Amino acid sequence: MTFQRPAHASPGGRASAGCAAMPLDALHQRCSDPAVRDLAWLLFSADLLRAQPLAPLAEPWTGAEEPCAAAAWLARLDRDPASLHAALDATRVTRLGRYAETLLGWYLAHGPAPRLVAANVALRRAGLTLGECDFLVQTSDAQRLHWELAVKCYLHAGVEEGAAPGLADFVGPNLRDRFDLKFAHLLGHQLRLSAREEFAWLGYPGPWLAQMFVKGWLFYRAGKGAGAAPADPPELAARHGRGWWVTHADWADFADREGPDGWSALPRLAWLAPRHIRPETSNTDSSFYRAGDGEADTLAARSAVAAPVTAAKLFAGLGLTRTPEPVMVAAFVADGAGGYVERSRGFIVPDDWPARAQAFARERRGS
């Protein structure tokens, strides 16, 4: 991926006087455009993990004014997001991680601070690729940072009796990924790339401070099968994004208790910021996300969020009884202006999924 900072963009832009009082972790709620909303969420939402020994959290801001400058820049982008839309459509993203990577890279190339040095820097030895550094950035006070970006959604499978809570209890919805495995790879391989001899050969003078940039959502069981709220593993940040999951059998009762104004399925590229369905778009998240004729290969088409419907209609329309895969859905409430705002999100999983998930989580204990 190639990004280039325009000559007119420079760090240190001033924000509005009200920025100091703005809750920046909720800044995405003020963004009308869904791509800008996702970018604001990526920059300002809570991390999934706490800082770890030899694995600090990414800290893009140096000084109190830079977050405000970023907020003001996002507000301007929200009024005219055409250039961001063009960049996203040009990449033809289909994976959530690639979408987040493109958003962050575009911000580093065009936003007020910090400055992008390089992205996707590949390390090779004897023709073999050893890995890629996601982002090399330089802050306004000349710090050189190596960021490893990850956006993950994991479901809590339940704690094995007698075992301490751990990251292995959080599994990917399709049971091909697990938080402890991702965390080990991040610490043991990805964050070490910029310290390798092969990196030194590439001509990026350091030293570089490796930091983890890990965002996302963790989902906990609701419905009839839910137990007491599980204790969080010590690696998790206290304020991480939270959702729920329920089985097919528990869905109707759960949805009735939740009592929103409607439900919608969330396609994978709509898994970042909470969604806002605006009235002028009739049945999708925004005009950018509305797929029209000839738009089958745009991000708009791949990320469309339909107008909310009843729980029964959603369940029937998704054909959930015929699919073995979990599906992410969101509860929406009316915003008073003809649109809807997301109140919560979660997964509907097959009835046999909990047992399979617990078995997958226990593999790390050899049981």
C-alpha positions in Angstrom: 0.0 0.0 0.0 1.3 3.5 -0.9 0.4 6.7 0.9 1.8 10.1 0.3 1.3 13.1 2.6 0.2 16.2 0.6 2.6 19.2 0.8 -0.1 21.3 2.5 -0.7 18.9 5.4 1.4 19.6 8.5 1.2 18.7 12.2 -0.1 21.0 14.9 -3.3 22.2 13.3 -5.5 24.0 15.8 -8.9 22.6 16.9 -12.0 24.3 18.1 -12.1 25.8 21.5 -14.6 23.2 22.7 -12.3 20.3 22.0 -11.0 20.0 25.5 -14.4 19.2 26.8 -15.2 16.7 24.0 -15.3 13.0 25.0 -12.9 11.9 22.3 -13.5 8.2 22.7 -17.1 8.9 21.6 -16.1 11.2 18.7 -17.3 8.8 16.1 -20.9 9.5 17.2 -20.6 13.0 15.7 -19.5 11.7 12.3 -22.2 11.4 9.6 -20.1 9.5 7.0 -19.6 5.8 8.0 -16.0 5.6 6.7 -15.0 8.8 8.7 -17.0 7.3 11.6 -14.9 4.2 11.4 -11.7 6.2 11.2 -12.6 8.2 14.3 -13.4 5.1 16.2 -10.1 3.5 15.2 -8.2 6.5 16.4 -10.0 7.2 19.6 -11.8 4.1 20.9 -10.6 2.2 23.9 -7.8 -0.4 23.3 -8.5 -4.1 23.8 -5.3 -4.7 25.7 -3.4 -3.1 28.5 0.3 -2.1 28.0 2.6 -5.1 28.5 6.3 -5.5 29.3 8.1 -4.8 26.1 4.8 -4.2 24.4 3.6 -0.6 25.0 0.3 0.7 23.5 0.4 2.9 20.5 0.5 6.6 21.5 0.0 8.7 18.4 -0.4 12.0 20.3 2.4 14.1 21.7 0.9 16.9 23.7 -2.7 18.0 24.5 -3.3 19.8 21.2 -2.8 16.9 18.8 -5.9 15.0 19.7 -7.9 18.2 19.3 -6.2 18.8 15.9 -7.2 15.3 14.8 -10.8 15.8 16.0 -11.0 19.1 14.0 -9.5 17.4 10.9 -12.0 14.6 11.2 -14.9 17.1 11.3 -13.7 18.7 8.1 -13.3 15.3 6.5 -16.8 14.4 7.5 -18.1 17.3 5.6 -16.2 16.3 2.4 -15.1 12.6 2.5 -14.8 12.1 -1.3 -11.0 11.7 -1.2 -11.2 9.0 1.5 -14.0 7.2 -0.3 -11.9 7.1 -3.5 -8.9 5.7 -1.7 -11.0 3.0 -0.1 -12.7 2.0 -3.3 -9.3 1.9 -5.1 -8.0 -0.7 -2.6 -11.1 -3.0 -3.1 -10.9 -4.1 0.5 -12.9 -7.2 1.5 -11.2 -8.0 4.9 -11.8 -6.1 8.1 -8.1 -5.9 8.9 -7.3 -4.6 5.5 -10.0 -2.0 5.8 -8.7 -0.8 9.2 -5.2 -0.7 7.8 -6.2 1.4 4.9 -8.1 3.8 7.1 -5.2 4.3 9.5 -2.6 4.5 6.7 -4.7 7.2 4.9 -4.9 9.2 8.1 -1.2 9.0 8.7 -0.6 10.2 5.1 -3.2 13.0 5.2 -4.0 13.9 8.8 -2.3 16.5 11.0 0.0 14.1 13.0 1.9 11.9 13.3 3.7 11.5 10.0 3.8 8.3 8.0 7.3 7.1 7.1 6.4 3.8 5.5 3.7 1.1 5.6 3.8 -2.7 5.0 7.6 -2.8 5.2 8.5 -6.4 4.3 11.5 -8.2 5.8 13.1 -10.9 3.7 16.0 -13.3 4.0 17.2 -15.6 1.2 14.0 -14.8 -0.8 11.7 -15.7 2.1 9.4 -13.1 3.7 9.9 -13.0 7.4 7.1 -10.6 8.1 5.9 -7.0 7.5 6.0 -4.0 9.8 2.6 -2.5 9.5 3.5 1.2 10.0 6.6 3.2 10.7 5.6 6.7 11.9 7.3 9.7 13.3 5.7 12.0 15.9 5.9 15.7 16.1 8.6 15.4 18.7 10.7 13.2 16.5 9.9 9.8 18.1 10.1 6.9 15.7 7.4 4.4 16.2 6.7 0.9 14.8 3.0 0.2 15.0 1.5 -3.2 14.7 -2.2 -2.9 14.0 -4.9 -5.5 14.8 -8.7 -5.2 14.9 -10.2 -8.3 16.4 -13.7 -9.6 17.4 -13.6 -12.5 19.9 -16.4 -14.3 21.7 -15.9 -15.5 25.3 -16.3 -19.3 25.2 -16.5 -19.8 29.0 -13.9 -20.5 31.6 -12.9 -24.1 32.2 -13.8 -25.2 35.7 -11.0 -24.6 38.1 -9.0 -22.6 35.6 -8.0 -19.0 35.8 -9.5 -16.7 33.2 -7.2 -16.3 30.2 -7.1 -14.9 26.7 -7.6 -18.5 25.4 -11.2 -18.2 26.5 -11.8 -15.7 23.7 -12.3 -17.3 20.3 -13.0 -16.2 16.8 -16.6 -16.7 15.7 -15.5 -19.2 13.1 -13.2 -21.0 15.6 -10.1 -20.5 13.5 -8.6 -17.8 15.7 -8.0 -17.3 19.4 -6.9 -14.3 21.4 -4.0 -16.0 23.2 -2.5 -17.2 19.9 -2.9 -13.8 18.3 -1.3 -12.1 21.4 1.6 -14.5 21.4 2.3 -13.9 17.8 2.1 -10.1 18.3 4.5 -10.1 21.2 6.8 -12.9 20.0 7.1 -12.0 16.3 5.4 -8.9 14.9 6.6 -6.4 17.5 10.2 -7.7 17.2 10.4 -7.2 13.4 11.9 -3.7 13.6 14.7 -4.9 15.9 15.8 -7.6 13.5 19.0 -7.4 11.5 17.0 -7.8 8.3 15.1 -4.6 9.2 18.4 -2.7 9.7 19.3 -3.5 6.1 16.2 -1.6 4.7 17.5 1.9 5.4 15.1 3.2 8.1 17.5 4.6 10.7 16.2 4.2 14.2 15.9 3.2 16.9 12.2 2.4 16.5 9.9 1.9 19.5 7.5 -1.0 18.7 3.9 -0.5 19.9 0.7 -2.4 19.6 -2.4 -0.8 18.2 -5.1 -3.4 19.0 -8.8 -2.4 18.7 -12.0 -4.3 18.5 -14.8 -5.9 20.4 -15.2 -8.8 22.9 -18.6 -10.6 23.2 -19.9 -12.3 26.3 -22.8 -14.8 26.5 -26.3 -13.6 27.2 -29.6 -15.4 27.2 -30.6 -18.5 29.2 -27.1 -20.0 29.1 -25.3 -17.0 30.5 -23.7 -17.4 33.9 -22.1 -14.8 36.2 -20.0 -12.1 34.4 -16.6 -13.6 33.9 -13.5 -12.0 35.4 -11.3 -10.4 32.7 -7.8 -11.7 32.2 -5.2 -9.2 33.4 -4.1 -8.5 29.8 -7.4 -6.9 28.9 -8.1 -3.2 29.1 -11.0 -2.4 31.5 -12.9 -0.2 29.0 -12.7 -2.5 26.0 -15.6 -2.6 23.6 -18.2 -5.2 24.7 -21.1 -7.0 23.1 -23.1 -10.2 23.6 -23.7 -13.6 22.0 -26.8 -15.9 22.1 -27.6 -19.2 20.6 -30.4 -19.8 18.0 -32.5 -21.3 20.7 -32.1 -18.3 23.0 -32.5 -15.6 20.3 -36.3 -15.0 20.5 -36.4 -14.6 24.3 -33.2 -12.5 24.3 -34.5 -10.2 21.5 -37.8 -9.7 23.3 -36.1 -8.7 26.5 -33.8 -6.3 24.7 -36.8 -4.6 23.1 -35.1 -2.3 20.5 -36.9 -0.6 17.7 -35.4 -3.1 15.2 -32.5 -5.4 14.3 -30.0 -5.4 11.4 -27.2 -7.8 10.3 -23.8 -6.2 10.2 -21.6 -7.2 7.2 -18.0 -7.7 8.1 -16.8 -4.3 6.9 -19.3 -2.7 9.2 -17.8 -4.3 12.4 -15.8 -1.2 13.5 -17.7 1.8 14.9 -21.3 1.5 16.1 -23.6 2.2 13.1 -26.0 5.1 12.5 -28.7 4.6 9.9 -29.8 8.1 8.7 -33.3 8.8 7.3 -32.1 10.2 4.0 -30.6 6.8 3.1 -33.9 4.9 3.4 -32.5 1.4 4.0 -28.7 1.7 4.5 -26.1 3.2 6.8 -25.4 6.3 4.6 -25.3 7.4 1.0 -21.8 6.1 0.9 -22.9 2.7 1.9 -25.9 2.5 -0.5 -25.2 0.3 -3.4 -26.7 1.4 -6.7 -26.3 0.2 -10.2 -22.7 -0.5 -11.1 -21.5 -0.3 -7.5 -21.2 -4.0 -6.9 -17.4 -3.8 -6.3 -17.4 -0.6 -4.1 -17.0 -0.5 -0.3 -20.5 0.9 -0.3 -21.9 -2.3 -1.7 -19.8 -4.6 0.5 -20.8 -2.7 3.7 -24.5 -1.9 3.3 -26.5 -2.1 6.5 -30.2 -2.7 5.9 -33.0 -0.9 7.7 -33.9 -2.5 11.0 -36.6 -5.2 11.1 -38.2 -7.3 13.8 -36.2 -10.1 15.5 -38.3 -12.8 13.8 -38.0 -11.3 10.4 -34.2 -10.9 10.8 -33.8 -14.5 11.9 -35.9 -15.8 9.0 -34.3 -13.5 6.4 -30.8 -14.6 7.4 -31.6 -18.2 7.1 -29.9 -18.8 10.4 -31.3 -22.3 10.9 -29.5 -23.3 7.7 -26.1 -21.9 8.4 -23.5 -23.3 10.8 -21.7 -19.9 11.1 -22.3 -17.2 13.7 -23.8 -13.9 12.4 -23.2 -10.5 13.8 -26.3 -8.3 14.3 -27.1 -5.0 16.0 -30.0 -3.7 18.0 -31.2 -0.2 16.8 -33.3 2.5 18.4 -34.9 5.4 16.7 -32.9 8.7 16.8 -36.0 10.9 16.8 -35.1 12.3 13.4 -36.2 9.4 11.2 -33.1 7.4 11.5 -31.7 4.8 13.9 -28.6 4.5 16.1 -27.0 1.3 17.3 -27.6 0.4 20.9 -25.8 -2.9 21.1 -24.3 -5.6 19.0 -23.6 -9.3 19.2 -23.5 -12.7 17.5 -26.3 -15.2 17.0 -24.5 -18.6 17.0 -25.7 -22.2 16.2 -26.9 -24.2 19.2 -23.8 -26.5 19.0 -21.4 -23.6 18.8 -20.8 -23.2 22.6 -19.6 -26.8 23.0 -17.3 -26.5 20.0 -16.0 -23.1 21.2 -15.2 -24.5 24.6 -13.3 -27.4 23.1 -11.3 -25.0 20.9 -10.5 -22.8 23.9 -9.3 -25.9 26.0 -6.8 -27.0 23.3 -4.2 -24.7 24.8 -4.4 -26.6 28.1 -3.9 -30.0 26.5 -7.3 -31.3 27.9 
